[in-house]
Amino acid sequence: MKAFRRPRIRSLVAATSVAGALVLGLGAPAYADYSSPTYSTLKACNEARPKYQSSWTKPQACRPMYNWDGTKVIGYAFLVITRA
């Protein structure tokens, strides 16, 4: 294209590319804490926890999940947090 032969446009495209690369390269990772699926038993919950272990995430302890009014345990789940 003839437009890229102009020095101003070429410099603008180069500067935009460098700025975009810096933003993507130096940006901090997003913190995305989330809850695991609900497991029917505590044993199943504890067995699933290692699958969520990575260099970025760390599973917390399994906790009981209650029904809407808090009277009955409906399963177990754990929180997966982002490592600092």
VENVEN-V462911 format. One record per pair of residues at least 12 apart in sequence whose C-alpha atoms are under 8 Angstrom apart, sorted by the first residue. I is the first residue (numbers start at 1). J is the second residue. Records with the same first field share a line. If there is no record, write none. Layout:
I: J ; J
This chain:
31: 81 ; 82
32: 81 ; 82
33: 79 ; 80 ; 81 ; 82
34: 79 ; 80 ; 81
35: 77 ; 78 ; 79 ; 80
36: 77 ; 78 ; 79 ; 80
37: 77
38: 65 ; 75 ; 76 ; 77
39: 75 ; 76 ; 77
40: 74 ; 75 ; 76
41: 75 ; 76
42: 62 ; 75 ; 76
45: 62 ; 76 ; 77 ; 78
46: 62
49: 78
52: 80
55: 83
56: 82 ; 83
57: 80 ; 81 ; 82 ; 83
58: 80 ; 81 ; 82 ; 83
59: 78 ; 79 ; 80 ; 81
60: 78 ; 79 ; 80 ; 81
61: 78 ; 79
62: 76 ; 77 ; 78 ; 79
63: 76 ; 77 ; 78
64: 76 ; 77
65: 77
